[in-house]
Amino acid sequence: MTASPTPPAIQFSDDQAEAWDAVAGALEAAGVDILDGSLTPDGGERRVLSVIGKAGSGKTMLLSRLYKALLEAGVEIVSGDFEGRKKKERRTLAILAPTNKAASVLRSRGVPATTIHRILYTPVYDPEYERIAEWLAGQGDRPKPDLLGDMGLTEEVLDRAKAFYDLHKSIPGALASAGLRGSDFIQGWKRREDPLDIGFVDEASMLDERQFDDLREIFSTLVLFGDPAQLAPVNQSGEMSFERLPEESKHILHRIHRQAEDNPILDLAHALADESLTFEAFERMVERMAAADPRVVWAERVESDLMARSPVLVWRNATRIRLIQAFRAAHGAPADALLPGEPLICDGIELPLKHRKKRIDLEARGLIKGAQVIYLGPGKKPGFARIHVMGAEDPRLSAASIIKIELPDEEEPFIPSAARMGAAFLHGAAVTIHKAQGSQWRDVQVFAPDLYAAARAGRTEAGIPLWKRLAYVAITRAENRLLWVTRARLARPSAPLSIDDLPAGPAALRLEAEVES
């Protein structure tokens, strides 16, 4: 088999080149040759392999380059937005992430990622609007306005939709730019029945066994990109999905290349690999780094201003609850209501089976467990809340909500707003490091006293001290600045909470996804 060459614009390291060749070889065996751009039908054999590496090892860069090579070879991109007519010769690629936030990080780097939920559940389009969607996706002729009934679409409106789609590759976004609401063209959602072709999964350390099994069933060729130093999903004995693959299916990236400028945050993360490093020695390292580089901050208090959009990362639930209460008190939040701008975390959707369609609808719009949202205000109906889903392509919706505010030393949470059933939320000003996996924020505050408690407890996970795994995950959530908080103090906010910083998304796609209660 001829190894595929590395793209000329990037000089790969030896381990990156090996991983590239392994994925290219699996694709070639599946009938997709990214060397000469030839596509043939897949023989049906299932392949699963992984590209594993710590932060800064080039996983995302490799995924991005493979995506571009497949695109140039003629492979079509599948998202959760729309699927047109099936063609025998068609070869497809879906790029997935476990959370909205992780998918949005990839999209910001030019990779059209979607969530696993959006691939498992597909939209059902109204037949009239499906003709427009097929045209936008290059699978049909341009519809004539006079044949589109009472839709009120003109040639100018169609041109605007096409321009939007060519730029963003989003069918709902394009239809929104034409002045349509999602409820106009999406009739419902259904679980995927037809298999897919090639799947790339980023942040694969977060996959639980059920998701992994679902993906192996759907995709004939599946490539997992993951970080072995992160925390394994809860209740999986410290083992990640890619760790169960045969050794020949694992391709490891080592951190042997660096960015143009040294990154002190990555330096700290990789220093944790030293088996002899103690917590006290690591803190001295953080302090020295903070004195030398403004991207690392030795902080003696938590910044309440940052907590509204970037939660404090903690280990213990008791710490999380106390920090949330301190944040609300600092902002003068009333005990019986939320303020617009308060952060929330989706804790699941509590709906009976008869409302399965409503559940799918909410999940497909990004409201899945672990989603970070911002409270905008009460909805039009009692028990409903208007929310902004961080990282979602269409972020604003209204849903029946059960909002729980946990209190220190109290078994039962306080519930300022509740429908009888709907989406459940916890406060999001502080989150556990486990729940922060897959997300990144520009500025990240890590509550060091909790990590010290983990170090004192002497706990390990998969043979590695738990405090080191916690510190690694927490540190690598920071894109630009890491604040290492050393004391249980909270700074006063410099301004009231606000929602003015939140983008609205496509105006005509602000769906009232309200669950009847």
Protein Blocks (a to p, Z undefined) as FASTA:
>chain_A
ZZddddfkbccdfklmmmmmmmmmmmmmnopafknopacddehiacdddddddehilmmm
mmmmmmmmmmmnopacddfkbccdddfklccdddddfbfklmmmmmmnopacddfklmmp
ccdddfklmmmmmmmnopaccddfklnojnopafklmmmmmmmmmmnopaklmmmmnopa
fklmmgbdcddfbdcfbdcdehklmpcfklmmmmmmmpmbdcddddfkbccdehilopaf
klmpcfklpccdddfbccfbdcfklmmmmmmmpmklcfklmmmmmmmmmmmomkbccdfb
dcfklmmmmccddfblklmmmmmmmmmmmnopafkbccehiacddebjcddfklmmmmmm
mmmnopaghiacddfbdcfbehiacdddehiablbccdddddddddehiabdcdfbdcfb
dcddddfkbccfklmgoiacfbdcddfklmmmmmmnopaeehiafklmmmmmmmmmpmkb
ccddfbdcddddfbdcdfklpcebjfklmccfdccZZ
